[in-house]
Amino acid sequence: MLKKQTQPMRRRIINIGVSIAGGWMMSGCAGPSNNAGLVDGILQPCPSSPNCVSSQAKDQSHRIDPLPYIGTRDASMDRMAHVLTNMPRTRIITRNDVYIHAVAVSKLFRFRDDVEVLADDSEKVLHIRSASRVGYSDLGVNRRRVEAIQKAYPVEISE
C-alpha cells in the first residue's frame, strides 16, 4: 500500500522539478541581448551556429542580400520601420537615423530573436541581420523572417 502512494508523489516531484528547470532555462530567453548592436560601425558577425543570417556575413551559410534604398535613406528607414512594426510579435527597441534594433518573439516558446537594420550610405543599401539569442539551430526561422522582410519592403506603404 505504501508503494502505491509513493508513485504519484514521485511523479509530482519529477513534474515540479522539470517545470522549475524548464522555467530556469527559458528565463535566458527574456534577458537583454549581448549579440545585438554595432561593432566598429557594422553589424556583429554571426556566430558559427546556423541560427543567424546577415547581409554583412562573408560565408554563404549565413549570407542574405541587403535591401536597396528606395528613395532616400530616411524614406528607406521609415519604410523598414513600418515593415518591422507590422510583423507579428515584433517590437522596435532602438531607432535612429541609421540603425534599427527590433525584437521578434516566437509564438509558442517565446524565444526572442534580434533583428537589426543598418543604413549604408556609401552602398545605398540597408544591411540586415536576424539572430537567435539562445540555442544552436533555429530551423531556418531567421532566414525566413528576413526573406519575409525583403518581400514586404518594396511594397508601397499606404498611410
URGIVEN-V900970 format. One line per field, one symbol per residue. ss: DSSP state (2 for helix, 1 for strand, 0 for the rest). phi: phi as a letter, one per 20 degrees, with the letter a starting at -180 (. if undefined). psi: psi as a letter, one per 40 degrees, with the letter a starting at -180 (. if undefined). A space follows every 10 residues. Layout:
ss=???
phi=???
psi=???
This chain:
ss=0222222222 2222222222 2222222220 0000000110 0110000000 0111000000 0010001100 0022222222 2222200001 1111100011 1111100000 0111111111 0000111111 1100000000 2222222222 222000000
phi=.fffffffff ffffffffff fffffffffe ffeeddoecl ncfffffffe ebcbfdfeef fdfbffdfgd negfffffff fffffeeglc cfecbcfcbc cccddffeem fddedcccfc ffdlcdecbc bfecndddln ffffffffff fegffgedf
psi=dddddddddd dddddddddd dddddddeee iiheeiiihf eiiiiiieie fiiieeidid deiiiihiih bidddddddd dddddehhfh hhdhhadehh hihhhiddef ihihhihhhg ddefihiihh iidiadiefe dddddddddd dddehhhh.
